[in-house]
Amino acid sequence: MLSASSMYYLQDIKMEAIAHHLHMSRSSVSRLLRDARDSGLVEITLRPTPTRGPGLAKKIEASFGIESYVVPVADLADEAERLDQVARATARIVTGWFDSDMIMGVAWGTTLAAIARHLGKKPTRGSAIVQLNGAANVRTSGVEYAGNLIARFGEAFDAQVHLFPVPAFFDFAKTRNAMWSERSIVRVLEYQRRADIALFSIGAIAGEVPSHVYSAGYLESSDIQILDSEGIVGDVCTIFLRADGTYEDLPMNARATGPTPAELSAIPRRICSVAGDNKVVPLLAALRAGVITDLVVDEQTATKLVELLMTLDDGAASEGHIAVNADHKKPLVRNSERSQQTATR
């Protein structure tokens, strides 16, 4: 192993030449090199390029009291590449956190679809994946898109899947209220309430990689005009937010099917995955609404978020006008430990 490793790593000799010198096959040399790494005889160290990530993460964490994971991305990377890197990192983090006898609520959208593509296989027992918000609109049932996305999470973890067979937005609030009394819907809502983890992204109206809810026919032009007049900057699970994080008095939210920030806050761990310049303002709104406990964000987006924070009135920040969910650090508990807890929607 020492001879093969020295020739390969220190002298840069090819495997074929090493095999000839040691009188063995190339495959045997390959096994020796693998065994050398596994045994610790060879240690490989990467020397990463400088990154602003740790400093940015600390600033975000100090401002909002959350855990922040800043993903290093090349300065010249476009938004699609940034999204892919954040999705990869989020998939690894979620795979590490999700385990047997847990429930994970998953939203849908461009970012969640990217995360689903990067999920590895981690078999669990007694776990479940539940869709957090409806996906149907006047053009499609949403089953093929959202259903396939949620199914991918179920396959990755060998988890039971619970789809949410309702529109993304009802035409009338009273129709939504009536549906929330149907037993088939109540069952899904109960799984949402019992979730240990919620996974979602931030919706933004415009940008190089537009959010799915704004680009796939879920909103009419008249809806967009209403959102603009109300000062809406984006959404979380199809609940629209103003820049200051408020949402309660928006009529369109009464027709939406996703959990409100107040309802999301009952879930112990709430992971938000974000990439893109157009997500900075709506991300700040979501942070102000207190919906996030763990943020996965690319370095460029994190930089712009910190720059935006620095432009805010220092006096307002020091007086605590940045609204943060005071319960954001509740310990992660399994659904079995909370089976007796109830919540109202």
Buried (B, 14 or more C-beta within 10 A) or exposed (E): BEEBBBBBBEEEBEBEBBBEEBEBEBEBBBBBBEBBBEEEEBEEEEEEEEEBBEEBBEBBEEBBBBBBBBBBBEEEBEBEBBBBBBBBBBBBBBBEBBBBBBBBBBBBBBBBBBBBEBBEEBEBEBBBBBBBBBBBBEEBEBEEBBBEBBBBBBBBBBBEBBBBBBBBBBEEBEEBEEBEEEEEBEEBBBBBBBBBBBBBBBBBBEBEBBBBBBBBEBBEEEBEEBBEEBEBBBBBBBBBBBBBBBBEEBEBBBBBBBBBBBBBBBBBBBBBBBBBBBBBBBBBBBBBBBBBBBBBBBBBBBBBBBEEBEEEEEEEEEEEEBBBBEEBEEEEEBBEEBEEEEBEE
